[in-house]
Amino acid sequence: MVRQVKLRIAATAAMASAALLMSLAACTQASGAGDVVDQGFVSGDGSVRQWKPAEREDPVTIAGKDFGGKAVTTADWAGDVVVVNTWYAGCAPCRAEAPGLVKLATEREADGVRVLGINTQDDAGAAQAFERTFGVPYPTIADSSGVVIAKLSGVVALQAVPTTVVLDQDHRLAARIVGKADPSTLKALIDDVLAGK
């Protein structure tokens, strides 16, 4: 009897551990794009990578339609720093970082900083409800096909949500945060790009 109780407790603990691991992996899953050698997955821990101006590759243009069908393109923001954030409505880290991105979009537009969302998961109803809930003032491209996110292939893994990238004034990749973007870290990255670093 005692042995059976101990086995049940052990089984329950194992199931709880497995459930916790699955919930932690829900927003960020295997992609092979991590920076840790032989890690084999994106950890989603807020890790940051920066590229110096001389290391940056060709500019990218990100274009598509928002959830209302309106065309959106980074080509309209020539000369501006662009912060691109991948998200979906059911992602807890995405919800946690949304207020900071809203504040950034509102306060830094005058400095030449734009924010663009990319959502590969949601239908229009879920995405627009998220935008209303958080008062999102910036556009989000609906990308269920993954064609838009492919523009950042090798930098942003489809499964690594949220991921935030900073494009410099020429729209070359300057920085990346995998996982929830800390507002102070993102601010520092943007300030570096604005300063030509």
C-alpha positions in Angstrom: 0.0 0.0 0.0 2.7 2.5 1.0 4.8 1.4 -2.1 1.7 2.1 -4.3 1.2 5.5 -2.8 4.9 6.4 -3.4 4.7 5.2 -7.0 1.6 7.3 -7.6 3.3 10.4 -6.1 6.3 9.8 -8.3 4.2 9.3 -11.4 2.2 12.5 -10.5 5.5 14.5 -10.1 6.8 13.1 -13.4 3.6 14.2 -15.2 3.7 17.6 -13.6 7.4 18.0 -14.7 6.5 17.0 -18.2 3.5 19.4 -18.3 5.8 22.2 -17.1 8.4 21.5 -19.8 5.7 21.3 -22.5 4.2 24.7 -21.4 7.6 26.3 -21.4 8.2 25.0 -24.9 4.8 26.2 -26.2 6.0 29.5 -27.5 9.6 28.6 -28.5 10.3 25.3 -30.0 13.1 23.5 -31.9 14.5 25.4 -34.8 18.3 25.0 -35.0 18.8 28.8 -35.0 20.2 29.2 -31.5 23.5 30.8 -30.8 24.7 28.2 -28.4 27.0 25.7 -30.1 25.4 22.3 -30.5 22.4 23.4 -28.5 20.0 22.5 -31.4 17.2 24.8 -30.3 16.3 28.4 -29.7 16.2 28.8 -25.9 13.8 31.8 -25.9 15.6 33.2 -22.9 15.9 36.8 -24.1 19.3 36.2 -25.5 20.7 39.0 -27.6 22.9 39.2 -30.7 24.1 42.4 -32.3 25.8 42.9 -35.7 28.3 45.8 -36.1 27.6 48.0 -39.2 30.5 46.3 -41.1 29.0 42.8 -40.4 25.5 43.6 -41.6 24.2 42.0 -44.8 22.0 43.4 -47.5 18.9 45.3 -46.7 15.6 43.5 -46.4 12.1 44.7 -47.4 9.3 43.2 -45.4 5.9 43.5 -47.1 2.5 41.9 -46.8 -1.1 42.7 -45.7 -2.4 43.3 -42.2 -5.4 41.5 -40.8 -7.7 44.1 -42.3 -6.3 43.5 -45.8 -4.3 46.7 -45.9 -0.8 46.6 -47.6 2.1 47.1 -45.3 5.8 47.5 -46.4 9.0 48.6 -44.6 9.8 50.4 -47.9 7.5 53.2 -46.7 9.8 53.7 -43.7 13.1 54.4 -45.6 15.7 55.9 -43.3 13.9 54.8 -40.1 15.0 52.1 -37.7 12.5 49.2 -37.9 11.7 46.9 -34.9 10.1 43.7 -36.2 8.4 41.5 -33.6 6.9 38.1 -34.2 3.9 37.2 -32.0 0.6 35.4 -31.7 -2.3 36.0 -29.4 -2.0 32.8 -27.2 1.7 33.3 -26.5 2.3 34.3 -22.9 5.6 36.1 -23.5 4.1 37.9 -26.4 1.3 39.2 -24.2 3.9 40.2 -21.5 6.0 42.2 -23.9 3.1 43.9 -25.8 2.8 46.9 -23.4 6.5 47.7 -23.8 6.3 47.5 -27.6 3.2 49.7 -27.6 5.0 52.3 -25.5 8.1 52.0 -27.8 6.0 52.6 -30.9 4.2 55.6 -29.4 7.2 57.3 -27.8 10.0 56.6 -30.4 8.3 57.3 -33.7 9.5 60.9 -33.6 13.1 59.5 -33.3 12.6 57.6 -36.5 11.8 54.3 -35.0 8.9 52.1 -36.4 7.5 48.9 -35.1 6.1 46.1 -37.2 4.5 42.9 -36.1 4.5 39.6 -38.0 1.9 36.9 -37.0 2.1 33.5 -38.5 -0.5 31.7 -36.3 -3.7 33.6 -35.7 -6.8 34.3 -37.8 -8.0 37.8 -38.1 -10.4 37.6 -35.1 -7.8 36.5 -32.6 -5.1 38.9 -33.9 -7.4 41.9 -33.9 -8.7 41.1 -30.4 -5.1 41.1 -29.2 -4.4 44.4 -30.9 -7.5 45.9 -29.3 -6.7 44.5 -25.8 -3.2 46.1 -25.8 -4.0 49.2 -27.9 -1.5 48.2 -30.5 -0.8 51.3 -32.7 1.5 49.6 -35.2 0.7 47.3 -38.1 1.0 43.5 -38.0 1.4 41.5 -41.2 -0.7 38.3 -41.4 1.7 35.6 -42.5 0.0 32.2 -42.2 2.1 30.9 -45.2 5.4 31.9 -43.6 6.4 33.7 -46.8 7.0 37.0 -45.1 9.1 35.6 -42.2 11.2 33.8 -44.8 12.7 37.2 -45.5 14.5 36.8 -42.2 15.4 33.2 -42.7 18.4 32.1 -40.7 17.8 34.9 -38.2 14.2 34.4 -37.1 13.0 30.8 -36.7 9.3 30.3 -37.4 8.9 28.4 -34.1 10.8 31.0 -32.1 8.0 33.3 -31.0 8.4 35.9 -29.8 11.5 37.1 -31.6 12.4 40.7 -32.1 14.8 42.1 -34.6 16.1 45.6 -35.1 16.8 46.8 -38.7 19.0 49.8 -39.1 18.2 52.9 -41.1 19.2 51.0 -44.3 17.0 48.1 -43.1 19.9 45.8 -42.6 19.7 43.4 -39.6 21.4 45.0 -36.6 20.2 43.1 -33.6 18.0 40.2 -32.5 16.3 39.2 -29.2 15.1 35.6 -29.0 12.3 35.3 -26.5 10.6 38.1 -24.5 12.1 41.5 -25.2 13.1 43.4 -22.1 12.2 47.0 -22.8 15.5 48.4 -21.4 17.5 46.0 -23.5 15.5 46.8 -26.6 15.9 50.5 -25.9 19.7 50.1 -25.7 19.8 48.2 -28.9 17.8 50.9 -30.7 19.9 53.7 -29.2 23.1 51.9 -30.5 21.7 51.7 -34.0 20.6 55.3 -33.9 24.1 56.3 -32.8 25.6 54.4 -35.8 26.9 51.5 -33.7 
